[in-house]
């Protein structure tokens, strides 16, 4: 799940001149004779007005800072500069012509007025800032940092924009000795840096850049011109790193499946630093999944890459030191456009789903949606030994109606003859992501007999659920509990449910939800992440811990960090932290223990 700039000039046609929920543009007060030619703007929050010293370790504070949630568009270096080269000036002019006159009418999914409305609108960076605990106390086991990744466009869009296209921003709340500090920083990708330098986007968006045949051809021609003019180097990366995070080999990575991982570290004061794009000593030459699986026992990380040329799927792993091992090409995957976003591992296997949902830029160029449903394709599930040298031992099983996007967990039973997988399954698929609020996702348990080839499925919940997580200590082994966000509708998350997988019975579908926490009217959160109360205690109950998530109140404009008791039948809130900065809705998160943060 995934820059941006804007040339929202008064000369634009009315439908694209403003974004809903955003204030009037600052250029409205400029005199007609102004010589400044504004071609893009950046969105920033007004600096906080603080009359007292922010609390730090060893310092006193008599009054908490009052955060400002007003958003302004501040004209910055994104003005077209007079010292630009002639080729750059010409290419910028062509870019403006495409957005002004060539783009077809914007569909719902790529209209920035939808993708940037309410709390989807971006915020400015925030240096480490102390937070106020409004209710309860932070549990002692929460000693570390909770990171959440998401799309936060550096610039307002010039033309079409999809929710997944924005630059990656990490919102990190560091917890130590019962106190919390929030920091929000962009992932300093090649895309972010080069566009910040020139003041507007020059890299083609993956999810919205191919909008209609003529406009797509024109944008590709402009991109080619920028490469020839030396404005950008496609070999240095093009992704926003906005989807998730992973910690393996004692390193933290920001991930987006359109590019290589970006290594991240935390400064001693809690600030977030991007180290850079990481190719693992040249062994990773292509983009990588945003959902690698880390085995909690062996500390290995398993991952994959997808391409549009054979092999369409490549499986690989990293050892406990973070060193990439040899690729295993999967030539038996036959559909180059099948959307494989996630997968699962067991103690001995890796499991991939080839589904009916396709991602096809050609269809979008023709005026359709990037995501489509191929009704002629019968979904398949492939099982391969996770230490395989090649795909000779891979087995494929047809599973009609199986359209999973997020694989929750998998394990083995019957001495390894049976593989169990729990995942989300999209029931209302078409048109996927064209109107994402119409998507309905359920949670299912699938059983595969590797000897007989018989596959059975059980429905665990009929509710509209996504962004599922489990206790990370149970990855690849049998687990009981799953925590999911409640779509109301998607992509907004109105609450959290706890599912007890053990309640499922062979041949029966039943509601296995055992706990629910709704955030309240106008309040929406994100993916719940589980943090164990005693992560070193192997005898502890699987649900002995806490769920954490950012929650935003659209009525008051305030964002909070909630800590919920995972054992409670109501997922009781044990701590409510008021944040000094609005946190937009995002994608996936990760909690990193203090002991891991300090590793070299």
PyMOL commands that set and color helices and strands:
alter all, ss='L'
color gray80, all
select helices_A, chain A and resi 14-16+26-29+86-102+108-110+112-115+118-120+190-198+213-228+234-236+361-365+414-416+436-438+472-474+501-503+594-597
alter helices_A, ss='H'
color red, helices_A
select strands_A, chain A and resi 42-45+71-74+126-130+132-136+144-151+168-176+179-186+244-248+251-255+262-266+272-277+293-294+301-306+313-318+328-330+344-345+349-354+357-359+371-373+380-385+395-398+407-413+418-428+440-449+455-461+465-469+481-487+493-500+513-518+523-524+529-532+545-553+558-565+573-578+589-593
alter strands_A, ss='S'
color yellow, strands_A
deselect
rebuild
show_as cartoon
